[in-house]
Amino acid sequence: MRKLIRVDLPGVCRAYLVRKQQDVDSGKPVGPLWKKSRRTKTMKRVFDVLTKMTGVRCRCMYCEDSRGTTIEHFRPKSTYPERSFVWLNMLLLCQGCQNHKGDRFALDTNGDALLIDPTTEDPWDFLFFDSLTGIITGRFPPAGNQPHPKGEHTTLPTTLPLNIEAVTEGRLRTTRNLRRAVRSFLECSAESQSTAESQRVLLEAVQDNGCYGLTAWFFLRDGRIESPFCELESDHEPIWQVIARRMG
């Protein structure tokens, strides 16, 4: 998972969502209204904006392994009809993640969502990535002996399929690609062959392997202490800073 920037909708889409939400607020049943609206050109434009938020591969906002194919409500419309047509409540999910998520929506003792919203929160504030297994789990606070509730809940197999073999293998493959690219750059540097071309190749590899939020993990978060990323940061700070700025 990775932090996503929610963009503004075109004015015609914003106005349409306001009208549809007013219909729900006036008492019209949300199920049929949503089903009918999904067939409109305006909602197709809303869907297109969501896909652009995820990047050129249009991946699911949770697993990032499959193509996002449907608009899903962060807070389920069956339980929170007042958020049915609210843009800030809409996510792009694959069918597998949507089926898992369903209408379940757990809250903590303060009434706050236990599920991570990648459009308003940085998932790595709550998650930890094991680069040996490809599994993500809840992050343990520095002074705590229990994982963060948000991270723990979001990674439960009953919540989302984030640690099934296909997804963990995708994370491991991306990790191998990033390590290989960094090692290749370091080898060129050790042989005094570091050039603008080797830097370009490294930057391109980082960009091409942006799935699963792992570039942020290895260049901005805990993964930066692992080899060969720690060597790149300590010995080649200029190129490291270029990478960090591009992700920041």
Secondary structure, 3 states (H helix, E strand, C coil): CCCCCCCCCCHHHHHHHHHHHHHHHCCCCHHHHHHHHCCCHHHHHHHHHHHHHHCCCCECCCCCCCECCEEEECCCCCCCHHHCCCHHHEEEECHHHHHHHCCCCCECCCCCECCCCCCCCCHHHCEEECCCCCCEEECCCCCCCCCCHHHHHHCCCCCCCCCCHHHHHHHHHHHHHHHHHHHHHHHHHHCCCCCHHHHHHHHHHHHHCCHHHHHHHHHCCHHHHCCCHHHHHHHCHHHHHHHHHHHC
